[in-house]
Amino acid sequence: MKIRWGRAVLAGVAGFAVVFPIAVLLFGNPLSERIIFTAEFGQSSKLLANWLETPPLPPVGPFWEDVFSFSIAKVGILLLLAGVIVVHALIYQIVAPALPGRRLWRGVSFGIGVWALTYLFFEVFVPLNQFGEPLPIVAYELILWLGVAIVEGVVISVVTGPVLMMRTPSGRGVQS
């Protein structure tokens, strides 16, 4: 399979442009901030101290309005996140022929795969394991991340376009 680098970069940038505001809306709304960043719903004091009290505080803190204030660290993190989505777009081009369905469903399938291999691991390993975040809050965050990952997969699949030629056992090329 031929990698279309320009499409991967375009899909990654488009994915970031769509996914970042959605993530901000999902995680930065007042309800999510109450659930995730207060003790009201049983959040771990260790996690709250890490996000809100213990210096140095994360460059992109829990309250998403802070995302839009300028700092070199925040710009670096945002560029890194955009780069990760470009890498996802490259990976999509490799695995897309093996994904079920046509473009939309391939994007959904890819998004579920990204969620399972990235967000599921992260949420279990860091917030649950290292900070003792309660399981219901982890489940809430995983649901939000699933939405983010599916949107990312769909944007990548739509921008990438049709999957390029695949070879059948007979040696004929087919486009799907």
Secondary structure by P-SEA (a helix, b strand, c coil): cccaaaaaaaaaaaaaaaaaaaaaaacccaaaaaacccccccccaaaaaaaccccccccccccccccccccaaaaaaaaaaaaaaaaaaaaaaaacccccccaaaaaaaaaaaaaaacaaaaaaccccccccccaaaaaaaaaaaaaaaaaaaaaaaaaacccccccccccccccc
